[in-house]
């Protein structure tokens, strides 16, 4: 499983953090080019690939890829 967040477009709205039923995301100390703290994948092993984070992201910044 690979979970990626596009730092260039993420605005730090935290929707992904709130949408995730398994608490995969957390706010990092990394800032994007606008100075906004962005989320990071903190607990990748908890991910169940429901893709709620990907679906709910208003800017399409999250991509969840599952291995077949």
GROMACS elastic network, one bead per residue, 0.5 to 0.9 nm:
[ bonds ]
;  ai    aj funct       b0    kb
    1    44     6  0.82992   500
    1    45     6  0.88962   500
    1    47     6  0.84270   500
    1    49     6  0.80190   500
    1    64     6  0.72357   500
    1    65     6  0.56508   500
    1    67     6  0.57540   500
    2    44     6  0.83917   500
    2    63     6  0.79333   500
    2    64     6  0.58569   500
    2    65     6  0.51015   500
    2    66     6  0.65679   500
    2    67     6  0.82236   500
    3    41     6  0.72722   500
    3    44     6  0.77564   500
    3    62     6  0.71052   500
    3    63     6  0.57244   500
    3    65     6  0.63975   500
    3    66     6  0.87599   500
    4    40     6  0.87523   500
    4    41     6  0.80647   500
    4    61     6  0.79270   500
    4    62     6  0.56516   500
    4    63     6  0.52649   500
    4    64     6  0.66394   500
    4    65     6  0.85000   500
    5     8     6  0.88561   500
    5     9     6  0.88274   500
    5    10     6  0.74661   500
    5    38     6  0.89131   500
    5    39     6  0.79452   500
    5    40     6  0.75065   500
    5    41     6  0.84196   500
    5    60     6  0.89950   500
    5    61     6  0.53945   500
    5    63     6  0.66536   500
    6     9     6  0.59081   500
    6    10     6  0.61653   500
    6    60     6  0.83910   500
    6    62     6  0.65048   500
    6    63     6  0.84471   500
    7    10     6  0.53087   500
    7    11     6  0.83476   500
    7    31     6  0.83772   500
    7    32     6  0.58194   500
    7    33     6  0.81202   500
    7    38     6  0.72864   500
    7    39     6  0.89838   500
    7    61     6  0.75725   500
    8    11     6  0.85319   500
    8    32     6  0.64962   500
    8    33     6  0.69099   500
    8    34     6  0.87711   500
    8    61     6  0.84531   500
    9    32     6  0.83457   500
    9    59     6  0.68636   500
    9    60     6  0.82786   500
    9    61     6  0.63211   500
   10    13     6  0.78110   500
   10    32     6  0.76316   500
   10    36     6  0.84930   500
   10    38     6  0.67406   500
   10    39     6  0.84891   500
   10    57     6  0.88418   500
   10    59     6  0.69224   500
   10    60     6  0.84060   500
   10    61     6  0.58850   500
   10    62     6  0.86555   500
   11    14     6  0.84992   500
   11    32     6  0.80888   500
   11    34     6  0.81325   500
   11    36     6  0.65007   500
   11    37     6  0.81398   500
   11    38     6  0.70451   500
   11    59     6  0.82397   500
   12    15     6  0.82253   500
   12    27     6  0.83458   500
   12    32     6  0.88306   500
   12    36     6  0.60493   500
   12    37     6  0.59518   500
   12    39     6  0.66663   500
   13    16     6  0.79846   500
   13    17     6  0.88627   500
   13    38     6  0.82404   500
   13    39     6  0.89218   500
   13    57     6  0.87523   500
   13    58     6  0.89679   500
   14    17     6  0.51383   500
   14    18     6  0.64106   500
   14    19     6  0.86113   500
   14    25     6  0.89717   500
   14    26     6  0.85854   500
   14    27     6  0.78615   500
   14    38     6  0.80141   500
   14    39     6  0.70592   500
   14    57     6  0.89129   500
   15    18     6  0.51641   500
   15    19     6  0.59067   500
   15    20     6  0.85327   500
   15    53     6  0.74710   500
   15    56     6  0.68482   500
   15    57     6  0.65053   500
   15    58     6  0.83597   500
   16    19     6  0.50577   500
   16    20     6  0.60499   500
   16    25     6  0.71527   500
   16    39     6  0.81352   500
   16    52     6  0.75928   500
   16    54     6  0.75832   500
   16    55     6  0.89871   500
   16    56     6  0.67200   500
   16    57     6  0.62939   500
   16    62     6  0.84476   500
   17    20     6  0.56537   500
   17    21     6  0.87947   500
   17    23     6  0.68092   500
   17    24     6  0.74240   500
   17    25     6  0.52250   500
   17    26     6  0.63387   500
   17    27     6  0.80700   500
   17    39     6  0.75075   500
   17    53     6  0.76000   500
   18    21     6  0.79044   500
   18    23     6  0.80970   500
   18    25     6  0.86968   500
   18    53     6  0.86427   500
   19    23     6  0.86532   500
   19    52     6  0.62666   500
   19    53     6  0.60150   500
   19    56     6  0.72191   500
   20    23     6  0.55951   500
   20    24     6  0.65847   500
   20    25     6  0.74565   500
   20    47     6  0.86281   500
   20    50     6  0.85858   500
   20    51     6  0.84679   500
   20    52     6  0.63893   500
   20    53     6  0.60698   500
   21    24     6  0.80571   500
   21    47     6  0.88059   500
   21    48     6  0.89890   500
   21    50     6  0.88819   500
   21    52     6  0.84611   500
   22    25     6  0.85796   500
   22    43     6  0.84502   500
   22    46     6  0.59314   500
   22    47     6  0.63973   500
   22    48     6  0.76928   500
   23    26     6  0.75938   500
   23    42     6  0.81825   500
   23    43     6  0.70232   500
   23    46     6  0.74252   500
   23    47     6  0.81938   500
   24    40     6  0.85136   500
   24    41     6  0.58958   500
   24    42     6  0.56637   500
   24    44     6  0.57719   500
   24    45     6  0.79258   500
   24    46     6  0.60897   500
   24    47     6  0.60987   500
   25    39     6  0.62404   500
   25    40     6  0.55824   500
   25    42     6  0.52391   500
   25    43     6  0.66685   500
   25    44     6  0.81272   500
   26    38     6  0.85865   500
   26    39     6  0.53640   500
   26    40     6  0.55400   500
   26    41     6  0.65602   500
   26    42     6  0.58195   500
   26    43     6  0.84782   500
   27    30     6  0.83942   500
   27    37     6  0.67398   500
   27    38     6  0.58704   500
   27    40     6  0.60269   500
   27    41     6  0.87722   500
   27    42     6  0.86731   500
   28    31     6  0.79654   500
   28    37     6  0.64091   500
   28    38     6  0.59518   500
   28    39     6  0.53987   500
   28    40     6  0.55979   500
   28    41     6  0.87955   500
   28    42     6  0.87107   500
   29    37     6  0.61112   500
   29    38     6  0.74989   500
   29    39     6  0.85594   500
   30    35     6  0.87728   500
   30    36     6  0.81508   500
   30    37     6  0.57273   500
   30    38     6  0.62563   500
   30    39     6  0.81835   500
   30    40     6  0.85200   500
   31    34     6  0.74156   500
   31    35     6  0.51022   500
   31    36     6  0.50514   500
   31    38     6  0.59484   500
   32    35     6  0.53331   500
   32    36     6  0.55646   500
   32    37     6  0.66693   500
   32    38     6  0.67224   500
   33    36     6  0.75329   500
   34    37     6  0.89783   500
   39    42     6  0.86965   500
   41    44     6  0.59716   500
   42    45     6  0.88973   500
   43    46     6  0.56054   500
   43    47     6  0.73455   500
   44    47     6  0.55067   500
   45    48     6  0.83647   500
   47    50     6  0.77941   500
   48    51     6  0.81963   500
   49    52     6  0.81903   500
   49    64     6  0.69319   500
   49    65     6  0.80837   500
   49    66     6  0.71033   500
   50    53     6  0.80728   500
   50    54     6  0.88351   500
   50    64     6  0.88868   500
   51    54     6  0.50806   500
   51    55     6  0.61580   500
   51    56     6  0.85033   500
   51    62     6  0.89779   500
   51    63     6  0.82203   500
   51    64     6  0.64164   500
   52    55     6  0.50109   500
   52    56     6  0.58464   500
   52    57     6  0.83623   500
   53    56     6  0.52654   500
   53    57     6  0.59893   500
   53    62     6  0.68019   500
   53    63     6  0.84328   500
   53    64     6  0.84460   500
   54    57     6  0.55395   500
   54    58     6  0.88431   500
   54    60     6  0.67347   500
   54    61     6  0.74393   500
   54    63     6  0.58477   500
   54    64     6  0.67794   500
   55    58     6  0.80593   500
   55    60     6  0.77923   500
   55    62     6  0.84300   500
   56    59     6  0.88160   500
   56    60     6  0.82384   500
   57    60     6  0.53505   500
   57    61     6  0.65000   500
   57    62     6  0.68045   500
   58    61     6  0.79534   500
   59    62     6  0.84325   500
   60    63     6  0.78225   500
